Amino acid sequence: MTQAHGYRPGEHRSRREIDLAIGVLMGVRRCSAQEALEVLVEAMRASGVGLGGVSRSLLSVISGDVEPTAACAAVAHWNAVLGLPSGRGC
């Protein structure tokens, strides 16, 4: 639902998660922000989950706190990219 002035609270949350995920990837993979965004887009395409969802899933995997609602395809993708055991998460 769109609020006054076009503000949508869900978009603000997703933007923050995308920014955090970019920062995580920059630290883990020692890459630029653009390269990190490309990795997120690759994960989005591979998993069929939106950009906010793959970002949220990456943050869950990194924190070790994968929520039951996490997109399992995105979690599996991040486990593979980060070299983590495939059973971690979903």
Residue pairs with C-beta under 8 A, 6 or more apart in sequence:
1 8
2 8
3 9
13 52
14 51
14 52
14 55
14 56
17 52
17 55
17 56
17 59
18 40
18 51
18 52
18 55
20 55
20 59
21 36
21 40
21 54
21 55
21 56
21 58
21 59
22 33
22 36
22 37
22 40
23 36
24 58
24 59
24 62
25 31
25 35
25 36
25 39
25 40
25 58
26 32
26 33
26 36
28 62
28 82
29 35
29 36
29 39
31 39
39 81
40 51
40 54
40 55
40 58
41 51
43 49
43 54
43 58
43 74
43 77
43 78
43 81
44 50
44 51
44 53
44 54
46 73
46 77
47 53
47 54
47 57
47 71
47 73
47 74
47 76
47 77
48 73
49 57
49 71
49 73
49 74
53 71
53 74
54 71
54 74
54 77
54 78
56 70
56 71
57 66
57 70
57 71
57 74
57 75
57 77
57 78
58 74
58 78
60 66
60 67
60 70
60 75
60 89
61 75
61 78
61 79
61 82
61 84
61 88
61 89
62 82
66 75
66 88
66 89
66 90
70 89
70 90
72 89
72 90
75 88
75 89
75 90
76 86
76 89
76 90
78 84
79 85
79 86
79 88
79 89
80 86
